[in-house]
């Protein structure tokens, strides 16, 4: 699974915006996010933020908010339940 930090880093790079520009656009949308916080998020030094912040980040970066929220939730679950194993069954489609 791709980490929240990797997804965010790729979204930031694809947007072509600087961390300062992202911070300013978030502030205009009512969410105060510093450059250093964004840097720590994209480098995996901070836990994924709450849904409200992800939604604003997604708007600013031009990505689907569900991607950021799902990655953040998955990372939080993995951290809360480190021994959790999910078994995937292979399924065949018969036509």
C-alpha positions, 0 to 999 in steps of 0.5 A, a space after each residue: 500500500 502506498 503511504 499517505 506521505 507518498 500520495 501527498 508528495 506526488 500530489 504536491 509535485 503534480 500540482 506544480 505549487 510550492 509549499 508556500 502557495 499551498 499554505 496560502 491557498 489553504 488559508 484562503 479556504 479557512 484552514 491554517 497550515 504552515 509550510 513546515 507542517 506540509 513538509 512534515 506531512 509529505 515526508 511522513 514525520 506527521 500523522 495524516 491530518 483530519 478529514 477537513 484538512 484533507 478535503 481542503 488540501 485536495 481542493 488546493 492540489 486538484 486531487 480527489 479528497 477520497 484518495 487522501 482520506 482513504 490513505 490517511 484512514 488506512 495509515 491510522 488503522 495500521 498504526 492502531 492495529 499493527 498485528 491486523 492481517 487481512 487475507 485476500 481471497 482470489 476470486 474467479 469470474 465465470 462467464 
